[in-house]
Amino acid sequence: MTQLRHVSLIGAPTDVGAGARGASMGPEAMRVAGLAEALRARGVDVIDRGNLNGPSNPWQPPVDGYRHLDEVVAWNRTVHEAVYAELKTGRMPILLGGDHCLGLGSISAVARHCRDVGKKLRVLWLDAHADFNTSELTPSGNIHGMPVAALCGFGPQALVEIGGKVPAISPKWVRQIGIRSVDEGERRFVHEQDLEVFDMRFIDEMGMRHTMELALATLDDNTHLHVSFDVDFLDPVMAPGVGTTVNGGPTYREAHLCMEMIHDTGRMASMDLVELNPALDVKNQTALVAVDLIESLFGKSTLMRK
């Protein structure tokens, strides 16, 4: 199977789901770092759809355990429609966030598309965090820590219904990689829902190659692979430009191997790139690393063997 070579970049410049301001500048930082040009150099047809519009960040405390719920719902509905529209035309949407609450709109759109065309969905969640919180489990109320739970049907009605079907996805369709920061209550909830998590302890013990072989197992020609890439997946030594850095992430080579093995499947058909915060970055270093890794998703490799 040949990977889609028609990509649409969709900017979603908001940080309404986050605990720190600045991720709203992420899409522009990725453009400045040369994402479109790098993909075109690899023979990819790239259309930049520009930025979506949505409510500004009111920067208010949580209400009933959810911070900025109305704004988060509005942004995710807009993201859902934009991503769904690209999938209907046969293009690969790459959502440029913005914070990770936007994965709710993006992945619910992918799930809707998969229902339309009769495909199975596999979601790779590359992140330092499980993002499987609810208002009962999180003290912050920041919704960027909740999108996987909301996609699986846990959360307020306005959030879980965005995809038109509740739940939008099953936990069995998700593989989480690089996890190393999980709240206690969230940890119990993850185990209750049987989410498949390859945390950093697993990667340390088994290696990235074995981790990815397991995470990508059972993909077939009828599988739509969605990659949700939170930049804090990476070790902050090379990717300081995120609001929620957690030490001990994958190394540069481990991250590239992860991306190269995703590319080798030929199944990736949509992705999110989220939580890049230029306000916390050093000379756009994190955006440049992200572009480098996305190139590996599209075939750039150090591989010398035939």
Stockholm file with secondary structure:
# STOCKHOLM 1.0

chainA/1-306         MTQLRHVSLIGAPTDVGAGARGASMGPEAMRVAGLAEALRARGVDVIDRGNLNGPSNPWQPPVDGYRHLDEVVAWNRTVHEAVYAELKTGRMPILLGGDHCLGLGSISAVARHCRDVGKKLRVLWLDAHADFNTSELTPSGNIHGMPVAALCGFGPQALVEIGGKVPAISPKWVRQIGIRSVDEGERRFVHEQDLEVFDMRFIDEMGMRHTMELALATLDDNTHLHVSFDVDFLDPVMAPGVGTTVNGGPTYREAHLCMEMIHDTGRMASMDLVELNPALDVKNQTALVAVDLIESLFGKSTLMRK
#=GR chainA/1-306 SS CCCCCEEEEEEECCCTTSSSTTGGGHHHHHHHTTHHHHHHHTTCEEEEEEECCCCCCCCCCCBTTBSSHHHHHHHHHHHHHHHHHHHHTTCEEEEEESCGGGHHHHHHHHHHHHHHHTCEEEEEEECSBCCCCCTTTCSSCCGGGCHHHHHTTCSCHHHHTTTSSSSSSCGGGEEEEEECBCCHHHHHHHHHTTCEEEEHHHHHHHHHHHHHHHHTTTCCTTEEEEEEEEGGGSCTTTCCCSSSCCSSCCCHHHHHHHHHHHHHHTCEEEEEEECCCGGGCSTTHHHHHHHHHHHHHTTCCCCCCC
#=GC SS_cons         CCCCCEEEEEEECCCTTSSSTTGGGHHHHHHHTTHHHHHHHTTCEEEEEEECCCCCCCCCCCBTTBSSHHHHHHHHHHHHHHHHHHHHTTCEEEEEESCGGGHHHHHHHHHHHHHHHTCEEEEEEECSBCCCCCTTTCSSCCGGGCHHHHHTTCSCHHHHTTTSSSSSSCGGGEEEEEECBCCHHHHHHHHHTTCEEEEHHHHHHHHHHHHHHHHTTTCCTTEEEEEEEEGGGSCTTTCCCSSSCCSSCCCHHHHHHHHHHHHHHTCEEEEEEECCCGGGCSTTHHHHHHHHHHHHHTTCCCCCCC
//
